[in-house]
Structures are given as C-alpha cells and as structure tokens.
Amino acid sequence: ITVDDQIAPTIACPAGVTVSCSADVPAVDITSVTASDNCVGGVVVTHLGDSPSGTCPQLITRTYQAEDGCSNTAECEQVITVDDQIAPTITCPPVNLTLECVTGFDYSTEINIWISQASAVDGCDPDVSLVADYDGSSIPVLSCDLSSGLVITFTATDACENAAQCSGTVYLIDTEPPAMNNPADITVSCEGAIPDPVSPPATDGCDADVTVTYLGQTVLNNGLTIIREWQAADDCGNTATATQTITVLEDLTTAIIATETSCPGGSDGALDLTVTGGAPAYTYSWSNGFTGEDPGGLDAGSYTVTVTDESGCTTTASATVAEPPALDLTATTTGIPCAGSSTGSIDLSVNGGTPGYNYTWSNGSTDQ
C-alpha cells in the first residue's frame, strides 16, 4: 500500500485591515490564520514576510504559509492598508503679540521669538513640519486702536500632506508721549521786548511729524510774569506739554531835577537824571548831544533825553532849565542941604537876579 499525499493544505488569512499609522499595523499573528489538511497530521503555519508598497496610503502585503507533513504548502495574503488622513494638531502662540513703537527697535527678532512659541504634534509623524508665513522682516502698520495688524498664519504638515492651520496677529501700538523740552525761561525789560511764541521741537518714536500746538499764555503778577504752554500730539493721541516762563521787569521810569542858571543868559544850568526799572546798563541820548547821565553847563531851555536799557527798551523824558529874571535896580536919592554937607543918601531897590545880593559902591561901600 502506497500512501502518497500530494494535496496541499487549505489556508485562510485574516481579513484585511486599514490603520492610520505605521505604529498601528497589527503584529504578525499565526494564530489568526486558519489552516487544515486532508490527511491526518499537523499543519504548520509560518509567516513568510511583509511586502510594503506605495505611500499615503501604503499597502502591506503579509504572506502566511501552511505546510503539511508531506511538505505540501499553501499560501494566503493579508492586505494591511496604512492610510493617514488625520491632520496634525497645531497650537499657535498663546496670545497675540503687541509691540510698542520705538525708534531703532529690532521688531523682526521679537516677532521670530513669538513665532517660536507655536507647536504642532502628529499621531503618525514624529517630525511634523511647522512653518509660519512671515518673511522675516515685515512689521505691522501702526494701529492705535488695535483694529489692524500683521496676521501670521502657521501651517503644520505631516508626511501624508495632511495640514492644519492657525493664525495670530502682531500689533504695533504707540502709548508713549512725544518728547518735548521746555523752552528756556527768559527775562525781558519791557512789554515791547517780549518775543513772539516759537514752538519747541518735538520728536516721537513712531510719528516723524509730531503736531505741536501753542495753547496760549497766562499772565500773572500784573503782567510781570507770563507763562506760555505748548502741546505736542502724535498720531495715536499721546500728548506732552512744555512751558516757558517770561519775566517782565518793571517799566523804565525817569525823574529829572533841574538846576537853573545862576544869572540870566548864564551857562551853568544842570540836570540830574535818575533812572529805575528796565535792565541796566542804560544809555542816554540828550537833545543837545550829550550822552552821559547828568548834563551840566547848560543854557536855559528845554532838554529831552531818551534812555535805552540793555534789552533795547526806551523811555523819553523832558525838563526845562530856567534862568532868573534880569537884575532891576531903582535908586532914590536925597540931596545935601548945604554945600560941603555929607548928609545925602541913596535908597536902592533891587529886583530880579538871585537873592541874596552883594553890593559894591564906587565909594567902597558894601551896604545896600
């Protein structure tokens, strides 16, 4: 009797499966394979190998073999599909970025630091790609009310081109007031020397053309103290103020004491000028050409002086040098009653001139 088994076993593989990630591919499991043989005896099931093909999806053909005691074999295949259709999980920076507008600030570095706070993970791809659509140099336009900014979109992409996006906004604001120094305080000697208001310069880190407005002046101390005020405003309405104090000296005042000539037609009159107020030192210009303070050796007449102080303020005053009236002599004589008598007299009346009088008679007498 010849026993010759040439009939292969029967074998059935597990049904095909679809998974998302390579890590989810089921392990080889020969117990999941069903095999039988027409002859009595054991059937040995072995795993011949996995054959992958393609990407996204990837097909893995897993082959099992059943062998009976006479080395008859049969094979079956299980197809495992690896199909990742799940996008990565992306997380944008936790808050939007708000930058203060500052001259010379390195905005791009700050933006890149903010961008680095984004993250992404993927269940299948440990090296998910994360990019931001920032060119590395752009900065947002100034937005005083945060109504607009530079929107940066983040994209996370896995190996199967599944992508997820989120976005954040970079704002540029200006909360700092302009810089403006107070003009120097000044002192003037009269109202006419008060200069016109001149706006001080102002600068701002965000606004190249700061608006400076003259707010007006406050007059104190009966006009002797003036406080001027300016306001600088940038594009975001931040303001700074500057003030200037102007001190006005007391007005120039003059007083003149005139000394008349000692005799009619004389040239020994004098004027004593006193000046107060204004800003010393003073200069003088008299109508007779004299440039000192107190002219002397004057004829009778009217004189005018213009006084100018150090600030150029002027005042004018006039005075008159008088002269005494001309001397007027009236003599009343009393004759002698007899020849050779010494009883005659002269009664002299003097008017005019400047009392008291001195007398010199031809006979040597000094009485009136």
Phi, psi and chi 1 to 4 in degrees:
 res  aa     phi    psi   chi1   chi2   chi3   chi4
   1 ILE       -  122.9  -60.8  170.7      -      -
   2 THR  -103.9  122.5  -59.4      -      -      -
   3 VAL  -104.0  110.8  180.0      -      -      -
   4 ASP  -129.0   99.3 -174.8    9.5      -      -
   5 ASP   -87.5  108.6 -178.2    6.0      -      -
   6 GLN  -117.4   15.1  -65.1 -174.5    4.7      -
   7 ILE  -101.1  124.7  -60.4  173.1      -      -
   8 ALA   -70.9  154.1      -      -      -      -
   9 PRO   -65.8  167.6  -15.3   28.5      -      -
  10 THR  -101.3  145.5   60.1      -      -      -
  11 ILE  -142.6  142.0 -173.9  170.6      -      -
  12 ALA  -134.6  122.4      -      -      -      -
  13 CYS   -83.0  162.2  -78.7      -      -      -
  14 PRO   -63.4  158.7   -7.4   15.0      -      -
  15 ALA   -65.7  152.3      -      -      -      -
  16 GLY   -63.9  152.4      -      -      -      -
  17 VAL  -131.3  156.6  -64.5      -      -      -
  18 THR  -120.8  128.4  -61.2      -      -      -
  19 VAL  -127.0  164.2  -64.2      -      -      -
  20 SER   -86.0  -37.1  -66.7      -      -      -
  21 CYS  -126.5  157.0  -56.0      -      -      -
  22 SER   -59.3  -33.5  -62.1      -      -      -
  23 ALA   -67.2  -17.6      -      -      -      -
  24 ASP   -91.8   -3.3  -62.9  -28.9      -      -
  25 VAL   -61.5  127.4  172.9      -      -      -
  26 PRO   -65.9  149.8   21.9  -31.3      -      -
  27 ALA   -71.0  158.0      -      -      -      -
  28 VAL   -60.0  132.0  172.8      -      -      -
  29 ASP  -142.0   96.2 -177.8    8.7      -      -
  30 ILE   -69.5  -17.2   60.8  175.2      -      -
  31 THR   -73.2  -16.6   63.5      -      -      -
  32 SER   -83.7   -3.5   65.2      -      -      -
  33 VAL   -94.8  135.4  178.3      -      -      -
  34 THR  -102.1  125.4  -59.0      -      -      -
  35 ALA  -139.8  145.5      -      -      -      -
  36 SER  -150.3  165.7   62.2      -      -      -
  37 ASP  -141.4  152.9 -169.4   69.9      -      -
  38 ASN   -75.2  -16.9   62.6  -38.5      -      -
  39 CYS  -104.8  153.2  -65.8      -      -      -
  40 VAL   -70.5  133.0  176.3      -      -      -
  41 GLY   144.1  166.7      -      -      -      -
  42 GLY   -78.4  153.9      -      -      -      -
  43 VAL  -117.1  127.9  177.4      -      -      -
  44 VAL  -100.4  125.4  177.4      -      -      -
  45 VAL  -103.2  130.8  177.0      -      -      -
  46 THR  -131.0  157.0   59.1      -      -      -
  47 HIS   -95.1  118.8  172.2 -126.5      -      -
  48 LEU   -84.5  -23.0  -63.0 -177.6      -      -
  49 GLY   143.7  168.6      -      -      -      -
  50 ASP  -113.2  137.2  -70.3  -12.4      -      -
  51 SER  -123.0  102.7  177.3      -      -      -
  52 PRO   -83.4  152.9   29.0  -32.1      -      -
  53 SER  -152.3  144.4   64.2      -      -      -
  54 GLY    73.9  170.1      -      -      -      -
  55 THR  -140.2  140.7   56.0      -      -      -
  56 CYS    49.5   64.8  -60.1      -      -      -
  57 PRO   -87.7  161.1   30.4  -34.6      -      -
  58 GLN  -107.7  133.8 -178.9 -173.5   55.1      -
  59 LEU  -105.3  126.6  -59.8 -180.0      -      -
  60 ILE  -112.1  116.6  -59.9  173.9      -      -
  61 THR   -96.5  113.8  -58.6      -      -      -
  62 ARG  -102.8  125.0  177.5  168.3  -70.2  171.9
  63 THR  -111.9  129.1  -56.1      -      -      -
  64 TYR  -113.9  152.9  -68.8   94.6      -      -
  65 GLN  -130.3  138.5 -177.8 -172.7   74.7      -
  66 ALA  -111.5  132.8      -      -      -      -
  67 GLU  -130.1  129.6 -176.8  178.7    1.0      -
  68 ASP   -91.8 -173.0   63.3   14.9      -      -
  69 GLY   -68.6  -16.5      -      -      -      -
  70 CYS  -103.2   19.1  -70.9      -      -      -
  71 SER    64.8   19.4  -60.8      -      -      -
  72 ASN   -76.0  136.9  -60.8  -57.6      -      -
  73 THR  -127.2  155.8   62.1      -      -      -
  74 ALA  -143.8  150.1      -      -      -      -
  75 GLU  -125.4  155.4  -63.9  178.4   -0.8      -
  76 CYS  -142.3  162.0   68.7      -      -      -
  77 GLU  -127.4  140.5  -65.4  178.3  -14.3      -
  78 GLN  -114.2  127.8  179.0 -170.6   27.1      -
  79 VAL   -99.6  121.6  177.1      -      -      -
  80 ILE  -109.6  120.9  -58.0  169.8      -      -
  81 THR  -100.4  122.3  -57.7      -      -      -
  82 VAL  -102.7  106.8 -179.0      -      -      -
  83 ASP  -130.9   98.5 -172.3    9.3      -      -
  84 ASP   -88.1  109.0  179.8    9.4      -      -
  85 GLN  -119.2   15.9  -64.3 -173.7    6.0      -
  86 ILE  -102.4  123.6  -59.7  175.3      -      -
  87 ALA   -70.7  155.8      -      -      -      -
  88 PRO   -63.7  163.8  -18.6   31.0      -      -
  89 THR   -97.2  121.6  -60.8      -      -      -
  90 ILE  -114.6  143.3 -172.5  170.7      -      -
  91 THR  -128.7  119.0  -56.7      -      -      -
  92 CYS   -76.4  166.2  -88.6      -      -      -
  93 PRO   -51.1  142.9  -28.1   36.0      -      -
  94 PRO   -61.4  -29.9   19.6  -31.7      -      -
  95 VAL  -138.3  155.5  -66.7      -      -      -
  96 ASN   -64.5  157.7  -68.7  -35.6      -      -
  97 LEU   -99.8  127.4  177.7   61.5      -      -
  98 THR  -116.6  120.8  -59.5      -      -      -
  99 LEU  -108.2  140.5  -61.3  173.3      -      -
 100 GLU   -87.6  133.6  179.8   70.6   31.7      -
 101 CYS   -72.5  114.1 -166.9      -      -      -
 102 VAL  -137.4  133.6  178.1      -      -      -
 103 THR   -61.3  129.4  -59.8      -      -      -
 104 GLY    79.6    5.6      -      -      -      -
 105 PHE   -74.8  142.6 -174.4   74.1      -      -
 106 ASP   -87.3   84.2 -173.5   -2.0      -      -
 107 TYR   -65.4  -41.1  -63.7  105.5      -      -
 108 SER   -61.7  -38.7   59.3      -      -      -
 109 THR   -62.8  -43.1  -64.4      -      -      -
 110 GLU   -65.2  -39.0 -163.7   70.4   18.7      -
 111 ILE   -65.8  -41.7  -67.5  172.6      -      -
 112 ASN   -64.9  -35.9  -76.8  -41.1      -      -
 113 ILE   -62.9  -42.2  -68.0  173.7      -      -
 114 TRP   -64.1  -42.4  174.4   76.0      -      -
 115 ILE   -59.5  -36.7  -72.4  173.7      -      -
 116 SER   -65.7  -10.2   68.5      -      -      -
 117 GLN   -79.3  -12.3  -61.5  176.0   23.6      -
 118 ALA   -73.5  153.4      -      -      -      -
 119 SER  -148.0  161.0   61.4      -      -      -
 120 ALA  -151.4  143.4      -      -      -      -
 121 VAL  -133.8  155.5  -65.8      -      -      -
 122 ASP  -140.4  141.3 -172.1   75.0      -      -
 123 GLY   -69.7  -19.9      -      -      -      -
 124 CYS  -114.7  -28.5  -63.3      -      -      -
 125 ASP  -111.5  109.6 -175.4   -1.6      -      -
 126 PRO   -74.4  -10.2   28.5  -35.3      -      -
 127 ASP  -122.8   53.7 -167.5   23.3      -      -
 128 VAL   -64.4  142.1   62.6      -      -      -
 129 SER   -84.4  133.6  168.2      -      -      -
 130 LEU  -130.2  117.9  177.1   60.1      -      -
 131 VAL  -130.6  153.9  -64.4      -      -      -
 132 ALA  -119.6  142.6      -      -      -      -
 133 ASP   -85.2   46.3   63.7  -11.4      -      -
 134 TYR  -102.6  131.6  178.4   57.7      -      -
 135 ASP   -81.2   -3.5   62.1   10.4      -      -
 136 GLY    92.1   -6.4      -      -      -      -
 137 SER  -139.2  -19.5   60.7      -      -      -
 138 SER   -65.9  148.7  -64.7      -      -      -
 139 ILE  -128.6  152.0   61.8  173.2      -      -
 140 PRO   -70.9  158.5   24.2  -32.1      -      -
 141 VAL   -75.8  155.0  -63.4      -      -      -
 142 LEU   -62.0  130.3 -180.0   66.1      -      -
 143 SER  -133.4   98.4  178.0      -      -      -
 144 CYS   -64.2  -32.9  -58.0      -      -      -
 145 ASP  -106.4   13.8   58.1   -2.1      -      -
 146 LEU    58.9   29.6  -59.3 -178.0      -      -
 147 SER   -84.1  -15.4   60.9      -      -      -
 148 SER  -147.5  155.1   61.8      -      -      -
 149 GLY  -163.9 -174.3      -      -      -      -
 150 LEU   -92.1  108.5  177.8   63.4      -      -
 151 VAL   -83.8  125.2  177.7      -      -      -
 152 ILE  -114.3  124.6  -64.0  178.5      -      -
 153 THR  -100.5  131.7  -59.8      -      -      -
 154 PHE  -104.1  135.0  -60.1   83.2      -      -
 155 THR  -127.8  124.9  -57.2      -      -      -
 156 ALA  -107.2  128.9      -      -      -      -
 157 THR  -130.8  130.1  -52.9      -      -      -
 158 ASP   -93.7 -175.4   64.2   17.9      -      -
 159 ALA   -65.7  -22.6      -      -      -      -
 160 CYS   -98.5   18.6  -75.3      -      -      -
 161 GLU    65.7   15.4  -60.7  -62.0  -35.9      -
 162 ASN   -71.8  132.5  -59.5  -58.2      -      -
 163 ALA  -129.9  150.4      -      -      -      -
 164 ALA  -135.2  146.8      -      -      -      -
 165 GLN  -131.8  154.0  -71.2 -174.8  -33.7      -
 166 CYS  -150.2  168.0   65.0      -      -      -
 167 SER  -141.7  155.0   61.8      -      -      -
 168 GLY  -136.9  167.0      -      -      -      -
 169 THR  -125.4  136.4  -55.3      -      -      -
 170 VAL  -105.6  123.7  179.7      -      -      -
 171 TYR  -108.7  148.3  -63.2  103.1      -      -
 172 LEU  -118.8  116.6 -175.2   63.8      -      -
 173 ILE  -121.6  167.6   63.4  171.0      -      -
 174 ASP  -135.3  107.7 -178.8   11.9      -      -
 175 THR  -112.4   -0.1   60.9      -      -      -
 176 GLU   -92.6  135.4  -67.4  -64.7  -37.5      -
 177 PRO   -72.0  159.1   26.9  -34.2      -      -
 178 PRO   -62.8  162.5  -19.0   31.2      -      -
 179 ALA   -98.8  125.8      -      -      -      -
 180 MET  -148.4  124.2 -178.5  170.5   60.3      -
 181 ASN   -88.5  150.6  -66.9  -34.1      -      -
 182 ASN   -69.3  134.3  -67.0  -33.2      -      -
 183 PRO   -61.7  152.8  -19.0   30.8      -      -
 184 ALA   -63.1  136.8      -      -      -      -
 185 ASP   -66.9  147.1  -64.8  -23.4      -      -
 186 ILE  -133.5  160.8   59.1  173.1      -      -
 187 THR  -124.3  128.9  -61.7      -      -      -
 188 VAL  -122.4  158.2  -62.7      -      -      -
 189 SER   -95.9   -7.1   56.3      -      -      -
 190 CYS  -161.9  165.0   59.7      -      -      -
 191 GLU   -61.1  -35.2 -176.3  177.5   -9.8      -
 192 GLY   -68.1  -16.0      -      -      -      -
 193 ALA   -93.7    1.7      -      -      -      -
 194 ILE   -70.5  122.9  -61.6  173.6      -      -
 195 PRO   -75.4  159.5   29.2  -34.9      -      -
 196 ASP   -66.7  152.0  -67.0  -27.8      -      -
 197 PRO   -63.6  134.0  -19.5   31.6      -      -
 198 VAL  -123.4  118.6  177.4      -      -      -
 199 SER   -65.4  132.4  -64.5      -      -      -
 200 PRO   -73.3  153.2   26.9  -33.4      -      -
 201 PRO   -70.6  151.2   25.7  -33.6      -      -
 202 ALA  -137.4  144.0      -      -      -      -
 203 THR  -127.6  157.0   58.2      -      -      -
 204 ASP  -148.3  144.3 -172.5   77.3      -      -
 205 GLY   -67.5  -18.2      -      -      -      -
 206 CYS  -119.7  -21.5 -105.7      -      -      -
 207 ASP  -117.5  113.4 -174.0   -4.6      -      -
 208 ALA   -77.7  -12.0      -      -      -      -
 209 ASP  -130.6   71.9 -171.7   19.5      -      -
 210 VAL   -67.8  136.3  179.3      -      -      -
 211 THR   -86.4  122.4  -60.4      -      -      -
 212 VAL  -111.4  124.4  178.7      -      -      -
 213 THR  -118.2  133.3  -56.9      -      -      -
 214 TYR   -82.3  118.3  176.9   53.5      -      -
 215 LEU   -86.6  -12.1  -59.7 -179.8      -      -
 216 GLY   115.2 -170.5      -      -      -      -
 217 GLN  -135.8  153.6   63.9 -175.5   28.2      -
 218 THR  -113.9  128.0  -58.5      -      -      -
 219 VAL  -102.9  126.3  179.5      -      -      -
 220 LEU  -128.2  169.6  -54.4  171.3      -      -
 221 ASN    55.0   47.7 -166.5   21.8      -      -
 222 ASN    55.9   37.9  -65.4  -37.9      -      -
 223 GLY    86.8   -0.3      -      -      -      -
 224 LEU   -88.1  -11.0  -61.3 -179.2      -      -
 225 THR  -130.8  126.5  -57.7      -      -      -
 226 ILE  -125.2  127.3  -61.1  171.6      -      -
 227 ILE  -114.4  117.4  -59.7  175.8      -      -
 228 ARG  -101.6  150.0  -72.5  174.4  169.6  171.2
 229 GLU  -138.0  137.7 -173.8  173.8   14.2      -
 230 TRP  -123.4  156.2  -67.9  -96.0      -      -
 231 GLN  -129.6  132.8 -176.9 -175.8   75.5      -
 232 ALA  -107.8  133.5      -      -      -      -
 233 ALA  -131.2  134.3      -      -      -      -
 234 ASP   -95.8 -176.3   62.4   21.8      -      -
 235 ASP   -64.5  -23.0  -72.2  -23.8      -      -
 236 CYS   -96.1    8.5  -76.4      -      -      -
 237 GLY    81.3    7.2      -      -      -      -
 238 ASN   -72.1  137.1  -57.5  -58.7      -      -
 239 THR  -127.0  154.5   60.3      -      -      -
 240 ALA  -139.0  150.8      -      -      -      -
 241 THR  -121.6  153.6   57.6      -      -      -
 242 ALA  -135.8  146.2      -      -      -      -
 243 THR  -130.2  155.6   58.9      -      -      -
 244 GLN  -138.5  133.7  179.1 -171.0   41.6      -
 245 THR  -105.2  126.9  -60.7      -      -      -
 246 ILE  -111.8  121.5  -59.6  173.9      -      -
 247 THR  -100.8  123.9  -59.7      -      -      -
 248 VAL  -103.1  121.8 -176.6      -      -      -
 249 LEU   -70.6  164.0  -60.3  178.6      -      -
 250 GLU   -58.8  146.5  -63.8  -77.8   -8.1      -
 251 ASP   -60.5  150.7  -71.2  -20.3      -      -
 252 LEU   -62.8  131.3  -79.9  171.0      -      -
 253 THR  -132.2  150.8   58.3      -      -      -
 254 THR  -131.9  153.9   58.8      -      -      -
 255 ALA  -140.5  133.1      -      -      -      -
 256 ILE  -124.5  127.5  -57.4  176.3      -      -
 257 ILE  -106.0  121.7  -61.8  174.4      -      -
 258 ALA   -99.7  137.1      -      -      -      -
 259 THR  -112.3  121.9  -60.1      -      -      -
 260 GLU   -73.3  165.6   66.7  179.3   14.1      -
 261 THR   -68.1  152.4   61.6      -      -      -
 262 SER   -75.7  -24.4   57.3      -      -      -
 263 CYS  -136.2  152.5  -62.5      -      -      -
 264 PRO   -56.2  132.7  -22.4   33.1      -      -
 265 GLY    77.1    5.2      -      -      -      -
 266 GLY   -75.5  170.8      -      -      -      -
 267 SER  -130.3   40.6  -62.0      -      -      -
 268 ASP  -122.4   22.7   57.8   -7.5      -      -
 269 GLY   -69.6  163.1      -      -      -      -
 270 ALA  -150.6  156.7      -      -      -      -
 271 LEU  -130.0  129.8  -64.4  172.3      -      -
 272 ASP  -110.2  108.7 -177.7    7.0      -      -
 273 LEU  -100.2  132.3  173.2   64.4      -      -
 274 THR  -121.1  129.1  -59.4      -      -      -
 275 VAL  -119.8  133.6 -178.2      -      -      -
 276 THR  -131.2  163.3   57.8      -      -      -
 277 GLY    81.5 -174.9      -      -      -      -
 278 GLY    64.7 -159.5      -      -      -      -
 279 ALA  -120.9  103.7      -      -      -      -
 280 PRO   -58.7  154.8  -19.4   32.0      -      -
 281 ALA   -88.8  157.6      -      -      -      -
 282 TYR  -103.0  153.6  -50.4  116.3      -      -
 283 THR  -121.1  154.0   60.4      -      -      -
 284 TYR  -128.4  142.4  -47.8   92.7      -      -
 285 SER  -137.9  105.2  177.2      -      -      -
 286 TRP   -90.4  154.5  -70.1   89.2      -      -
 287 SER   -65.9  -17.1   54.0      -      -      -
 288 ASN   -95.8    7.1   65.8  -17.1      -      -
 289 GLY    95.3   -8.3      -      -      -      -
 290 PHE   -70.7  141.6 -176.2   68.1      -      -
 291 THR  -120.0   11.2   57.1      -      -      -
 292 GLY   -93.4 -174.1      -      -      -      -
 293 GLU   -81.0  -45.4 -178.7  177.5   -1.8      -
 294 ASP  -123.6   99.8  -60.8  -37.6      -      -
 295 PRO   -75.1  147.7   26.8  -33.1      -      -
 296 GLY  -134.8  179.6      -      -      -      -
 297 GLY    63.2   42.0      -      -      -      -
 298 LEU   -99.2  144.4  -58.4  178.0      -      -
 299 ASP   -76.1  162.3  -64.2  -24.8      -      -
 300 ALA   -63.7  141.5      -      -      -      -
 301 GLY   152.4 -179.9      -      -      -      -
 302 SER   -95.9  139.9  -65.5      -      -      -
 303 TYR  -131.0  142.7  -63.5   86.8      -      -
 304 THR  -124.4  138.7  -60.2      -      -      -
 305 VAL  -126.2  140.3   63.5      -      -      -
 306 THR  -111.3  122.2  -62.2      -      -      -
 307 VAL  -104.2  130.6  179.9      -      -      -
 308 THR  -121.8  130.1  -56.5      -      -      -
 309 ASP   -92.6 -177.0   72.2    1.1      -      -
 310 GLU   -64.6  -23.5 -166.0  171.3   34.6      -
 311 SER   -91.7    0.3  -63.6      -      -      -
 312 GLY    91.4    4.2      -      -      -      -
 313 CYS   -77.1  146.8  -64.1      -      -      -
 314 THR  -130.9  156.9   61.4      -      -      -
 315 THR  -146.9  152.4 -172.7      -      -      -
 316 THR  -124.3  139.2  -59.7      -      -      -
 317 ALA  -140.9  155.3      -      -      -      -
 318 SER  -131.7  152.7  -63.0      -      -      -
 319 ALA  -151.3  159.4      -      -      -      -
 320 THR  -120.4  130.8  -62.2      -      -      -
 321 VAL   -92.0  117.8  174.1      -      -      -
 322 ALA   -89.9  168.2      -      -      -      -
 323 GLU  -133.3  148.9   62.5 -179.7   -8.0      -
 324 PRO   -71.2  159.0   26.5  -33.5      -      -
 325 PRO   -67.3  158.8   23.4  -32.2      -      -
 326 ALA   -64.0  147.1      -      -      -      -
 327 LEU   -65.7  135.7  -75.8  170.5      -      -
 328 ASP  -128.0  118.5  179.5   31.7      -      -
 329 LEU  -110.3  133.8  -56.2  179.7      -      -
 330 THR  -126.3  121.7  -58.7      -      -      -
 331 ALA  -114.1  131.8      -      -      -      -
 332 THR  -115.4  121.3  -57.6      -      -      -
 333 THR  -104.7  153.1   60.4      -      -      -
 334 THR  -123.5  118.5  -58.6      -      -      -
 335 GLY   -74.5  170.9      -      -      -      -
 336 ILE   -90.8  143.8   57.8  175.4      -      -
 337 PRO   -76.8  -27.0   25.3  -32.3      -      -
 338 CYS  -135.8  152.0  -60.0      -      -      -
 339 ALA   -63.2  135.3      -      -      -      -
 340 GLY    88.1   -2.8      -      -      -      -
 341 SER   -77.6  158.6  173.3      -      -      -
 342 SER  -123.2   35.0  -57.6      -      -      -
 343 THR  -106.6    7.0   59.0      -      -      -
 344 GLY   -69.1  159.4      -      -      -      -
 345 SER  -148.8  162.6   65.0      -      -      -
 346 ILE  -128.6  126.6  -59.7  173.5      -      -
 347 ASP  -103.4  109.3 -177.1    7.7      -      -
 348 LEU  -102.1  126.7 -178.7   65.7      -      -
 349 SER  -109.4  131.3  -63.0      -      -      -
 350 VAL  -118.7  130.0 -178.3      -      -      -
 351 ASN  -130.2  159.5  -65.7  -62.4      -      -
 352 GLY    80.9 -170.7      -      -      -      -
 353 GLY    63.7 -156.1      -      -      -      -
 354 THR  -125.8  106.4  -56.8      -      -      -
 355 PRO   -60.0  157.6  -18.7   30.7      -      -
 356 GLY   -82.6  162.4      -      -      -      -
 357 TYR  -100.6  153.7  -55.5  116.4      -      -
 358 ASN  -117.6  145.6  -65.2  -45.0      -      -
 359 TYR  -125.0  139.8  -53.3   93.8      -      -
 360 THR  -137.4  108.5  -58.8      -      -      -
 361 TRP   -93.3  159.7  -70.6   90.7      -      -
 362 SER   -67.3  -19.1   57.5      -      -      -
 363 ASN   -95.2    9.2   64.2  -11.7      -      -
 364 GLY    92.0   -5.1      -      -      -      -
 365 SER   -71.0  149.4  174.4      -      -      -
 366 THR  -119.9   13.9   57.3      -      -      -
 367 ASP   -84.9  162.6  -64.2  -28.9      -      -
 368 GLN   -68.9      - -177.5  179.0   -0.8      -
